[in-house]
Amino acid sequence: MVSPPRPHLPIRPLWLCRTCAAPWPCATARLTLLREYAHDRVTLLVYLGGLLHDAAGQLHTLNPHDAPEPTQLFDRFLGWALRRPASDSPAAPQP
């Protein structure tokens, strides 16, 4: 019997993926989140912003001298979700 795939959820307060041990959100978690929030990008960004807030505090508490920089955390939690696929971009203005 094949067991169902394990969800790629974070281990708090380390913010590593429970399944693959990559920094969360790992690639699989990102794809899952994009699929779950495909029709509501704003809600995805609000959700990720809350997680970014939690992670920043928890990671700083764990290791205040070697916690990720704010820009690294922003890119990790929100930056990837702000990028829109080329097919979703408005057409470039014609000269």
PyMOL commands that set and color helices and strands:
alter all, ss='L'
color gray80, all
select helices_A, chain A and resi 27-36+41-62+70-82+86-88
alter helices_A, ss='H'
color red, helices_A
select strands_A, chain A and resi 10-11+16-17
alter strands_A, ss='S'
color yellow, strands_A
deselect
rebuild
show_as cartoon
